[in-house]
Amino acid sequence: MVDREWSLAELAVAYAYPRPAPGGGQPWLRANMVSTLDGAAQHDGRSQPISCAADMRIFGTLRALADVVIVGAETVRQEGYRPARARAEFAEARRAAGQGPAPAIAVVSASLELDYTLPLFTSPAVPTLILTGAAAAPDRIAAAEKSGGTQVVIAGDGVGVDPVRAVQALAELGHTRLLTEGGPRLLGQLVAAGVLDELCLTISPMLTAGDAQRIAGGPSVAVPERFELASLLEEEGFLFGRYRRR
């Protein structure tokens, strides 16, 4: 480990997605989360207070490498999500990879109770995707579709979203480099469904105590799944680990 500032170019290499298999089309889902030393994923309901400048550079790099960013509706509300922006530093790499100027944001929501006047839904660079179930309220679906900057994607037979169906639906839209930023409830569902391929985890050198959520919530899996360490960077006491499914 070397304590120095990692450049965007170095981070893009360190966090590159796996090379596609022959024939392509196989999705790869990674998560990006931050946790304190005592396991808190948030402070006062938000992740920003336990983050740092290096963490935000990695956050931006992971977005710049992705086709789509998957996020839970509650995280959209709490973190004040905005559309992903095109970044000049990654423009050529995205063109070479056949990607658009910025990743789409895919919001997972069963209730579809979202504020469709926000820029995320009215003026994204690429349409915001809303993943929901086939039994979602028709008037809510209609409201989402009327916002002008969204596309509703059905990814489940009931009210909620089936994680396996969600990954498949995104891949069918051409989004195979998948990134989720949580929150904890969504990440727990992805873990339980067995669709998470990689975890990019920032360990923040902070202690918060309290009763903040862990990075993943919900029911536990029957047998813990083992991931292996793929890389580890350090900057100003923060550790940036990348773990892959074994």
For each residue, the residues with C-beta under 8 A, 3 or more apart:
1: 232 233 234
2: 234
3: 234 235 236
4: 235
5: 54 235
6: 10 11 14 54 57 233 235
7: 10 11
8: 11 12 57 60 61 89 90
9: 12 13
10: 6 7 13 14
11: 6 7 8 14 15 57 58 61
12: 8 9 15 16 61 64 65 90 93
13: 9 10 16
14: 6 10 11 231 233 242
15: 11 12 58 61 62 65 200 242
16: 12 13 65
17: 28 30 65 177
18: 28
19:
20: 24 25 26 176
21: 24 26
22:
23:
24: 20 21 176
25: 20 171 176
26: 20 21 171 176
27: 167 168 170 171 175 176 177 178
28: 17 18 176 177 178 197 198
29: 70 167 178 179 180 190 195 196 197 198
30: 17 62 178 179 180 196 197 198 199 200
31: 179 180 181 182 187 190 196 198 199 200
32: 58 59 62 179 180 181 200 202
33: 41 47 181 182 187 199 200 201 202 215 216
34: 41 47 50 51 55 201 202 203 204 215
35: 39 40 41 50 201 202 203 204 214 215
36: 39 40 43 50 203 204 206 207 208 212
37: 203 204 205 206 207
38: 207 208 209
39: 35 36 214
40: 35 36 43 50 208 210 212 213 214
41: 33 34 35 47 50 182 183 184 212 213 214 215
42: 45 46 47 50 212 213
43: 36 40 46 47 49 50 208 210 212
44: 49
45: 42 78
46: 42 43 49 78 79
47: 33 34 41 42 43 50 51 79
48: 51 79
49: 43 44 46
50: 34 35 36 40 41 42 43 47 204 206 208
51: 34 47 48 55 56 59 202 204
52: 55 56 204 235 236 238
53: 56 57
54: 5 6 57 58 235 236 238 240
55: 34 51 52 58 59 202 204 238 240
56: 51 52 53 59 60
57: 6 8 11 53 54 60 61
58: 11 15 32 54 55 61 62 200 202 240
59: 32 51 55 56 62 63 181
60: 8 56 57 63 64 87
61: 8 11 12 15 57 58 64 65 90
62: 15 30 32 58 59 65 66 179 200
63: 59 60 66 69 84 103 179
64: 12 60 61 87 89 90 93 94 103
65: 12 15 16 17 61 62 90 177 179
66: 62 63 69 103 177 178 179
67: 99 103 104 170 174 175 176 177 178
68: 103 104 105 106 129 170 175 177 178 179
69: 63 66 84 103 104 105 106 179 180 181
70: 29 106 108 131 166 170 178 179 180 181 186
71: 75 76 81 105 106 107 108 180 181 182 183 186
72: 75 76 107 108 109 182 183 185 186
73: 76 77 107 108 109 111 113 114
74: 77 78 183 185
75: 71 72 78 79 81 181 182 183 186
76: 71 72 73 79 81 107 114 120
77: 73 74 114 115
78: 45 46 74 75 183
79: 46 47 48 75 76
80:
81: 71 75 76 105 107 118 120
82: 85 118 119 120
83: 102 105 119 120 123 124 125 126 128
84: 63 69 102 103 104 105 124 125
85: 82 102 125
86: 91 101 102 125
87: 60 64 90 91 102
88: 91
89: 8 64
90: 8 12 61 64 65 87 93 94
91: 86 87 88 94 95 101
92: 95 96
93: 12 64 90 96 97
94: 64 90 91 97 99 100 101
95: 91 92 98 99
96: 92 93
97: 93 94
98: 95
99: 67 94 95 103 177
100: 94 103 125 126
101: 86 91 94 125 126
102: 83 84 85 86 87 125 126
103: 63 64 66 67 68 69 84 99 100 126 179
104: 67 68 69 84 124 126 127 128 129 175
105: 68 69 71 81 83 84 120 124 128 129
106: 68 69 70 71 128 129 130 131 153 166 170 175
107: 71 72 73 76 81 114 120 128 129 130 131
108: 70 71 72 73 131 132 161 166 186
109: 72 73 112 113 114 130 131 132 161
110: 132 133 136 159 160 161
111: 73 136 137 140
112: 109 130 132 136 137 140 141 143 144
113: 73 109 140
114: 73 76 77 107 109 118 121 130 144
115: 77 118 121
116: 121 122 143 144 146 147 150
117: 121 122 147
118: 81 82 114 115 121 122
119: 82 83 122 123 124
120: 76 81 82 83 105 107 124 128 149
121: 114 115 116 117 118 124 128 144 147 148 149 150
122: 116 117 118 119 147 148 149
123: 83 119 149
124: 83 84 104 105 119 120 121 127 128 149
125: 83 84 85 86 100 101 102
126: 83 100 101 102 103 104
127: 104 124 149 150 151
128: 83 104 105 106 107 120 121 124 149 150 151
129: 68 104 105 106 107 150 151 152 153 170 173
130: 106 107 109 112 114 144 150 151 152 153
131: 70 106 107 108 109 153 155 161 166 169
132: 108 109 110 112 136 141 152 153 154 155 156 159 160 161
133: 110 136 154 155 156 157 158 159 160 161 162
134: 154 156 157 158
135: 157 158 159
136: 110 111 112 132 133 140 141 159
137: 111 112 140 141
138: 141 142
139: 142 143
140: 111 112 113 136 137 143 144
141: 112 132 136 137 138 144 145 152
142: 138 139 145 146
143: 112 116 139 140 146 147
144: 112 114 116 121 130 140 141 147 150 152
145: 141 142 150 151 152
146: 116 142 143
147: 116 117 121 122 143 144 150
148: 121 122
149: 120 121 122 123 124 127 128
150: 116 121 127 128 129 130 144 145 147
151: 127 128 129 130 145
152: 129 130 132 141 144 145
153: 106 129 130 131 132 166 169 170 173
154: 132 133 134 169
155: 131 132 133 161 162 165 166 168 169
156: 132 133 134 159 160 161 162 165 166
157: 133 134 135 162
158: 133 134 135
159: 110 132 133 135 136 156
160: 110 132 133 156
161: 108 109 110 131 132 133 155 156 165 166
162: 133 155 156 157 165 166 193
163: 166 167 189 190 192 193 195
164: 167 168 193 195
165: 155 156 161 162 168 169
166: 70 106 108 131 153 155 156 161 162 163 169 170
167: 27 29 163 164 170 171 178 195
168: 27 155 164 165 171 172
169: 131 153 154 155 165 166 172 173
170: 27 67 68 70 106 129 153 166 167 173 175 176 178
171: 25 26 27 167 168 174 175 176
172: 168 169
173: 129 153 169 170
174: 67 171
175: 27 67 68 104 106 170 171 178
176: 20 24 25 26 27 28 67 170 171
177: 17 27 28 65 66 67 68 99
178: 27 28 29 30 66 67 68 70 167 170 175
179: 29 30 31 32 62 63 65 66 68 69 70 103
180: 29 30 31 32 69 70 71 186 187 190 196
181: 31 32 33 59 69 70 71 75
182: 31 33 41 71 72 75 185 186 187 215
183: 41 71 72 74 75 78 186 187 213
184: 41 187 188 213 214 215 216 217
185: 72 74 182 188 189 217 218
186: 70 71 72 75 108 180 182 183 189 190
187: 31 33 180 182 183 184 190 191 196 215 216 217
188: 184 185 191 192 216 217 218 219
189: 163 185 186 192 193 218
190: 29 31 163 180 186 187 193 195 196
191: 187 188 194 196 216 221 225
192: 163 188 189 218 219 221
193: 162 163 164 189 190
194: 191 225
195: 29 163 164 167 190
196: 29 30 31 180 187 190 191 199 245
197: 28 29 30 244 245
198: 28 29 30 31 227 230 242 243 244 245
199: 30 31 33 196 227 241 242 243
200: 15 30 31 32 33 58 62 240 241 242 243
201: 33 34 35 215 240 241 242 243
202: 32 33 34 35 51 55 58 238 239 240 241
203: 34 35 36 37 238 239 240 241
204: 34 35 36 37 50 51 52 55 238
205: 37 237 238
206: 36 37 50
207: 36 37 38
208: 36 38 40 43 50 212
209: 38
210: 40 43
211:
212: 36 40 41 42 43 208
213: 40 41 42 183 184 217
214: 35 39 40 41 184 217
215: 33 34 35 41 182 184 187 201
216: 33 184 187 188 191
217: 184 185 187 188 213 214
218: 185 188 189 192
219: 188 192
220:
221: 191 192 224 225
222:
223:
224: 221
225: 191 194 221 245
226: 246
227: 198 199 243 244 245 246
228: 243 244 245 246
229: 232 241 242 243
230: 198 242 243 244
231: 14 241 242
232: 1 229 239 240 241 242
233: 1 6 14 239 240
234: 1 2 3 237 238 239 240
235: 3 4 5 6 52 54 238 240
236: 3 52 54
237: 205 234
238: 52 54 55 202 203 204 205 234 235
239: 202 203 232 233 234
240: 54 55 58 200 201 202 203 232 233 234 235
241: 199 200 201 202 203 229 231 232
242: 14 15 198 199 200 201 229 230 231 232
243: 198 199 200 201 227 228 229 230
244: 197 198 227 228 230
245: 196 197 198 225 227 228
246: 226 227 228
